[in-house]
Structures are given as structure tokens and as C-alpha cells.
């Protein structure tokens, strides 16, 4: 199957990918993979920053993330709909157009209604993109990513695996700081605008890193069981070979 991008991450708003799976995206780019981000909305309902400011910030962060491209679908902020025909078609056309090997999307449980709607929308669109009878305009070949992978946002998500993002952390921090209208600026009080926000995100990544015996990590989840051809090679490639660093499974 022909892929044009190795990893494509969708974010509900222009800063979500940076915050919640920025380390993974940076690490993939460092490993030589072609990566891209598509923001679903322009964040026009945010309490801070204008649409124009947020677009400039997203472009600056894209450079730090090492992306091959970044796009914005311009869907309505605050009114994402997981079953809306126009919303689903916009995402299906993006998936078919970019043909990602893996698709990264938000986890299904979240505090922000747009994040929940985005997860439902993207899960639906990823499935429909592979159906030959689902028509897009202009006509496109059906396409299904090799795997849909979920990234954790604010709510705890059972992880299928944790990616070692230690080498990516300094650049992730830089990418988050690109969003100056949202992160640590004066204005209306918001969760990401709190002076403690970046420290909280670092604590989150340090926690997940501690689960695999490294300084920083980000969790990912797949709905299906992952097939492994060589379990010895898989475990040899793990950042830590010490079984006692892993959480017990009972």
C-alpha cells in the first residue's frame, strides 16, 4: 500500500498536538519519518489570542516539530460533530489525500467537548475512508491507515505502549512556547494559560517516562492487539531492560 506520510496527527485546536503528542511527533521526525499535522479548527472561540495570531503560532511550532506540512480544516470551534456529514467528509478527504501509515488522534474520553467530538469524528472518518462506496469529491481512492493510534489528553488513558520522548522534550517545550497567546500569557484565566501549565505537562511526561525507566514519555493506545513477529527483538529495543521498572499488571 502506498503511503505519502508516515505519521499524521490530528488536533482539535492549533496547540493540542504540541501539548499532548508533540514528543512523539518530534521523535518520529528525528528518526527520519515524514510527519504532518492537521488542526480541525482555528480555535476562534478561545478566550485568548486571535485566529491570525494562532495561525502564526501554529506555523512557528510546525518548524520546531519538524513537520513536512501542517494544515487547518477550518471546522467550527466549539461545534465539532462526530457524525456531521460535512465534517466527516472533510476528514475523509484529508486522510485519503495524505495516505498516512499511522494516524494519531485524541483519546475518546476528555473534559473538553470538542476533544470528545474530535475523537469520535476522526475514528468514524478513518473507518469510512477505507470504504470503496463512500464517495468523496473530487473522487479519491479508498484508503485505510495501517493503524489508528490514540494519544492521551487530560483524562487518563490505558496505554498500549509508551514512547520514549526524552530526546524530544526540549523541542516539545519550545513548540509549546510558540503558542504564546495561549501558554502563560496575561488575560482571561484558562487551564493552559495557568502559570503552572507547562510544569504540569512536564510532570505528566515525566510520569509516563518513569513507567518505562526513562526521563520523559508519552502514552499511545491502539484498539486492536498489536501483532509481534519477534518478541525478543521487541523487548531488546525497549528503552529499559529492567522488568522492575514496569508497573505490575495485576
Number of C-alpha atoms within 10 A of each C-alpha: 8 8 16 12 18 20 26 25 26 24 25 28 25 26 25 18 27 28 19 22 27 26 29 29 27 25 22 20 20 14 9 10 17 19 24 24 25 21 22 25 23 23 23 17 13 17 14 21 19 14 16 11 14 24 18 13 22 26 18 16 25 21 13 19 29 20 21 14 15 19 17 18 14 15 20 16 16 18 12 23 20 19 15 10 11 11 21 23 20 17 23 27 22 17 23 21 15 16 25 27 19 19 25 25 28 29 25 18 18 18 10 14 13 21 24 19 22 27 25 21 23 27 21 16 24 22 14 20 27 17 13 11 9 14 16 15 8 6 10 15 15 20 24 22 22 14 17 22 21 24 22 21 21 14 12 11 17 12 15 15 15 19 20 26 27 19 15 21 22 11 19 27 18 15 26 24 20 22 24 17 19 25 21 19 17 13 12 11 12 16 11 17 20 17 14 12 15 18 11 13 16 17 13 17 23 20 17 23 22 17 19 24 21 18 17 25 29 24 25 22 21 17 10 10 8 9 7 9 8 8 10 9 10 10 11 10 10 14 14 16 13 10 10 11 13 13 10 7 4 3
